[in-house]
Structures are given as C-alpha cells and as structure tokens.
C-alpha cells in the first residue's frame, strides 16, 4: 500500500478558544467547541503526518495519534506554537481571544474593590498567532492556513485577510447560518489564485477534504 501521503510531515494545528483571566476564577472566552480543529488534526494524522495540536480548553478528547499541548491564554498558545516549530504546515483554527484584561488580579476581585462605581474593564490586544507565524523570517512553515468566519462578501474579505495575515490559504466559513458549535460546516477554500466553494458537509468531511488538499500540495516531504 506504500507510505501514507503525509508521512514525514510535521503539521501544527491550533484549536478551541483561549481563556483570558481577570482573576483566579474569572475569564474572557468564546464558544469555540474545538470540533473543526480536532477533526483536521485527526484527518492529518490518518494521512501519516506527525501532528501537534495546540488546544485551548474544550470538552472533546484529542484524536488518536495526535500530540496535544493544552494551553489557556493566547500568549501561551503563541509560545507553544513557537516551541513546536519547525513545521511543514501550520493551520490556525483556534478562536483566539482578540483581547485580554489588561490586568489580571492574583486575588479574586470583590465588588467593593471598585468603591462606589461599577468596576470597569481595560483590555489589551493579544498577539495574532497566525500573523506572527506567517511573517516569520526563520522557520516559517511552508504552507500557512488561516480560518475566517464571515457572514457576507466571503471571498473579498478572505483575500484581504490573507494579505493582512501573510498566510497562503484561507478557509472561509460561512457563519451566516448555524455552524457555530454545530457538526456541519460550509466553507470556501481561498488560495492565491482560486476559490473553491465546497458544499455544506459534516466537519469530519471538511477535515478529510482539507487534509487531502494539503497532501496533494505538499506531496511526500519524507521522500523528496
Ligand atoms: O482576524 P480574525 O480573528 O478574523 O482571523 C481569524 C484567523 O486568525 C484564524 O485562523 C485564527 O485562528 C487566527 N487568529 C490568531 N490569533 C489571533 C486572532 C486570530 O491566530 N489573535
């Protein structure tokens, strides 16, 4: 049966949400389930890749044969990604929190701390992990893939995002329907010179198809 198409390749995948602490018991986060990123990590492992899955907190189990690195914050996620390099492919599926509380208290905040007024929240910008890895001069993965959740003008926005982030492909999710947290996804794959609209399908099928496209593109890195 020969070697699997991604034998010898190292693929780095981020998935899930990040958690940005306010204090030891509170955080800012989002509803990402991790399903799509975990399915992609599993599909790549099935094709023979060595997969590092850097994941925020989710309630699903990592796929068999994948090295999972658990993280909480965006800054930890970036560090774990940098540590995992070099990689042949980077796929940024995580729903990274754009902001974190500027100050994270080491003690649980109390209502009285704010005095007479309501407490207010000051935010700091988190690092953009996709842009950081895309723009690396040393150790940039050969194929960098970002995700984009859009409700309209999918191709135009994906192209703008591709340029801004410096990535090679964008998997554009049409989130105008009910895909968030669901088991199906409707995507368009935007590359440098084309756009492929894929029919609505199971997240596992999206993962398998994306893994196949990656294998076609990078071939057998162990062999050439
Ligand atoms: O800018 P936007 O959040 O729409 O971009 C989405 C893409 O960027 C996804 O691939 C996501 O994983 C990645 N991203 C990131 N770090 C951030 C924000 C987004 O890696 N701080």
Boltz pocket constraint, residues with backbone or C-beta under 6 A from the ligand:
constraints:
  - pocket:
      binder: B
      contacts: [[A, 14], [A, 74], [A, 92], [A, 93], [A, 94], [A, 95], [A, 96], [A, 97], [A, 98], [A, 126], [A, 127], [A, 128], [A, 129], [A, 130], [A, 131], [A, 145], [A, 146], [A, 147], [A, 148], [A, 149]]
      max_distance: 6.0
